[in-house]
Amino acid sequence: MLRIYDDIAQARCVLLQRRQEVTQQVAQDVARILQEVQQEKDAALCRLLEVYDGVKITPDRLRVSEEEIAAAEWQVEEEFKKAIEVACRNILAYHRRQLSNSWFSTGSQGEFLGQLVTPLARVGIYVPGGKASYPSSVLMNALPARVAGVAEVVMVTPPRPDGTVNPYVLYAAARAGVSEIYRVGGAQAIAALAYGTPSIRRVDKITGPGNIYVTLAKQQVYGIVDIDMLAGPSEVLVVADDSAPAAYVAADLLAQAEHDQLASAVLITTSRRLARQVQQELEKQLSLLSRREIAAQALANQGAIVLVDSLDAALQLANELAPEHLELMVEDSLAWLGRVRCAGAVFLGPYSPEPLGDYLAGPNHVLPTGGTARFYSPLGVDSFLKRTSVISYTPEAFRQVAGAAVTLASVEGLDAHAASIKVRL
């Protein structure tokens, strides 16, 4: 189960060293897949789909038809549809508040400056699939793009063994306004979005989480297209004091641990009593889970309980770890929010569990992992916008600053730059 660390220095060393190792072989495999798709286009997509997913289709069936999408509405329960509506309403309301506007200003000499904010034209969203179903990932990627004004939102997702796409994913895509859906996953899907094929036109940006092949593929095509971030295994870090219910803490750690064996679930607490109670609760709750073997392995390899002397020390360590999800299950949790510097998302109090953020609270669940919350932000509306500078000078305004511009150009040894200014004087 979870190991308890009394030595914060030792805990810091262990936790900061835990990062997913990428073998050179995986990187080479990804590079090969990208090259094959770039050269062979749809033929490579169909061949790789058979190799990795066991699905044999022709290029004309890569795109999910409108009939399949419409049929999904009758394959999902009304309760699911209602849950999707709640999630859409909250996600849209939250992300609409993020929308940036163009702005312009005029100076004393008539110079006109500004910033033009425009949406990307076409984006691709990756939704994990195959055996699993992640309609929440559809909403979290597609809805912010729609709020930003993106005209074309293209979704790629691995098909099920029979070649179909999960109806829950299709229904969510239709509700979120996805323009096109393709039954292809893995590094080959990223290659198709980046390079384009006869069936799948290339996009401007790729967002969405995936396995290590997807992540490395995004890394290798960055520059040809933009990407959101390089997402690793999911993480939760709970900071708790003696007021935290042990059952809640354990449940939240397990909610993260069940993702996969590499998921990280860490508790930092000032209470030795709570630490012991959480260990007991983990054993009890773990036995009830369908994915208990995965969760148990994640806890054993990536989990920890760290005992600290104060909440100040707890928050200091939390900022160093920069977790994807940070739960503050302490008395007066809002008072401690100001101490948080590095986290993808913060959940305050005992009734704000991380799964609410996964599904329907409103903020995006595509978050920085692996300590990258030190410099990355969650996916949001800004992720789908670009900013263009606008500059317009009158003759009077130009003459006022021309001398300074010539001086700077001369210092940099750029004669043509200086001449471009002088010719107008």
Buried (B, 14 or more C-beta within 10 A) or exposed (E): BBEBBEEBEEBBEBBEEBEEEBEEEBBEBBBEBBEBBBEBBBBBBBBBBEEBBEBEBEBEBBBBEEEBBEBBEEEBEEEBEEBBEEBBEBBBEBBEEBBEEEEEEEEEBEBBBBBEBEBBEBBBBBBBBBEEBBBBBBBBBBBBBBBBBBEBBBBBBBBBEEBBBBBBBBBBBBBBEBBBBBBBBBBBBBBBBBBBBEBBBBBBBBBBBBBBBBBBBBBBBEEBBBBBBBBBBBBBBBBBBEEBBBBBBBBBBBBBBBBBBBBBBBBBBBBEEBBEBBBEBBEEBBEEBEBBEBBBBBBEEBBBBBBBEEBEBBBBBBBBBBBBBBBBBBEEBEEBEEBBEBBBBBBBBBEBBBBBBBBBBBBBBBBBBBBBBEEBBBBBBBBBBBEEEEEEBBEEBBEBEBEEBBEEBEEEEEEEBBEEBBEEE
